């Protein structure tokens, strides 16, 4: 973080996001599932105003648009809040914290210094989780049974 914004420089794509584009600094967990394991990565990112997530260089799947079929499933499950942009914000840029951690107190102090009033938030994890009742609601909706 610096006077002009937040610099994400730990990946191949280096990016400086100006404070004028940021509405929150967020922490979240990105869970990657393979055929043999499930790993959760702590992430730090910034949110921007928007109602539709857009793919951007340097961002992984946690900041990608949700395919229409998946979005409809979340709607059928009664969880449209899990669709990026549903709350009027999108995940603009982020990085996984692998091999390092962010000191939340120091981060809060830096945000207060450079962007007073900007919130630090616990953002939605990726993938968003739905409970068993919501899964059954989606199945009923898809079969034409409503909610």
C-alpha positions in Angstrom: 0.0 0.0 0.0 1.2 3.5 -0.8 -0.2 7.0 -1.3 -1.5 6.2 -4.7 -3.2 2.9 -4.1 -2.5 -0.8 -3.6 0.3 -2.6 -5.5 0.0 -6.2 -6.3 3.4 -7.3 -7.4 3.9 -10.9 -6.4 2.7 -12.5 -9.6 3.7 -12.4 -13.3 1.1 -9.6 -13.8 2.1 -6.5 -11.7 -0.7 -4.1 -11.0 -1.2 -0.9 -9.2 -4.9 -0.3 -8.2 -5.6 3.4 -7.4 -7.5 4.2 -4.2 -10.2 5.8 -6.3 -11.2 2.4 -7.7 -11.2 0.6 -4.3 -14.3 0.5 -2.0 -12.8 -2.1 0.4 -9.7 -4.1 1.2 -10.7 -7.7 1.8 -9.5 -11.0 3.2 -11.0 -14.2 2.0 -10.2 -17.9 1.6 -9.8 -19.5 -1.9 -10.3 -23.3 -1.6 -8.8 -25.4 -4.3 -10.0 -28.9 -4.7 -8.2 -31.7 -6.6 -9.1 -35.3 -6.9 -6.9 -36.1 -3.9 -7.0 -33.0 -1.6 -8.6 -29.7 -0.7 -6.4 -26.7 0.1 -7.5 -23.4 1.5 -5.4 -20.3 0.6 -5.7 -17.1 2.6 -6.0 -14.2 0.2 -5.9 -10.4 0.3 -7.6 -8.3 -2.3 -9.5 -5.2 -3.1 -13.1 -4.7 -4.0 -14.5 -2.2 -6.5 -17.9 -0.9 -7.2 -19.7 -3.1 -9.9 -22.5 -5.4 -10.5 -20.8 -7.8 -12.9 -17.5 -9.5 -12.3 -15.1 -9.2 -15.3 -12.1 -11.4 -16.0 -8.8 -9.4 -15.7 -5.2 -10.4 -16.1 -3.5 -11.6 -12.9 -6.6 -12.7 -11.2 -7.5 -16.4 -10.6 -10.8 -18.0 -10.4 -11.8 -16.2 -7.2 -12.3 -13.0 -9.4 -13.8 -14.6 -12.5 -17.4 -14.2 -13.7 -19.7 -17.0 -12.6 -21.0 -19.0 -15.6 -24.7 -18.4 -16.3 -25.5 -22.0 -15.4 -23.8 -21.7 -12.0 -25.5 -18.4 -11.4 -28.9 -19.9 -12.1 -28.1 -22.8 -9.7 -27.3 -20.2 -7.0 -30.5 -18.4 -7.7 -32.5 -21.6 -7.5 -30.8 -22.4 -4.2 -32.0 -19.1 -2.9 -28.4 -17.8 -2.7 -28.1 -15.0 -5.3 -25.9 -13.2 -2.8 -23.1 -15.6 -3.8 -23.0 -14.2 -7.4 -20.2 -11.6 -7.7 -21.7 -8.2 -8.0 -24.9 -9.0 -6.1 -23.9 -6.6 -3.3 -22.8 -3.9 -5.8 -19.2 -4.8 -5.5 -16.8 -7.1 -7.3 -13.4 -8.5 -6.5 -11.1 -6.3 -8.5 -7.7 -7.8 -7.8 -6.2 -10.2 -5.2 -3.3 -12.4 -4.5 -3.0 -15.7 -2.5 -0.8 -15.3 0.6 1.4 -18.3 0.1 4.6 -18.2 2.2 3.7 -14.9 3.8 1.0 -13.4 6.0 -0.5 -9.9 6.2 -0.4 -8.3 9.6 -4.0 -7.1 9.9 -3.1 -4.4 12.5 -0.4 -2.9 10.2 -2.7 -3.2 7.2 -5.5 -1.4 9.0 -3.0 1.4 10.0 -1.8 1.7 6.4 -5.4 1.9 5.0 -6.3 4.5 7.7 -3.2 6.5 6.6 -3.7 6.4 2.9 -7.5 5.9 2.6 -9.3 7.0 5.8 -12.7 5.4 6.2 -12.1 2.6 3.7 -13.2 -0.7 5.3 -11.2 -3.9 5.8 -13.7 -6.7 5.3 -14.0 -10.5 5.4 -15.0 -11.1 1.8 -16.9 -14.0 0.4 -14.9 -17.2 0.2 -14.3 -18.9 -3.1 -16.2 -21.0 -3.9 -19.2 -19.8 -2.0 -20.8 -22.5 0.1 -24.4 -23.5 0.3 -26.0 -25.8 2.8 -27.9 -29.0 2.3 -31.4 -27.3 2.4 -30.2 -24.8 -0.3 -29.0 -27.7 -2.5 -32.5 -29.4 -2.2 -34.2 -26.1 -3.0 -32.1 -25.8 -6.2 -33.1 -29.4 -7.1 -36.8 -28.7 -6.5 -36.6 -25.5 -8.6 -34.8 -27.3 -11.4 -37.5 -30.0 -11.5 -40.2 -27.3 -11.6 -41.3 -27.8 -8.0 -40.6 -24.2 -7.0 -39.4 -23.5 -3.5 
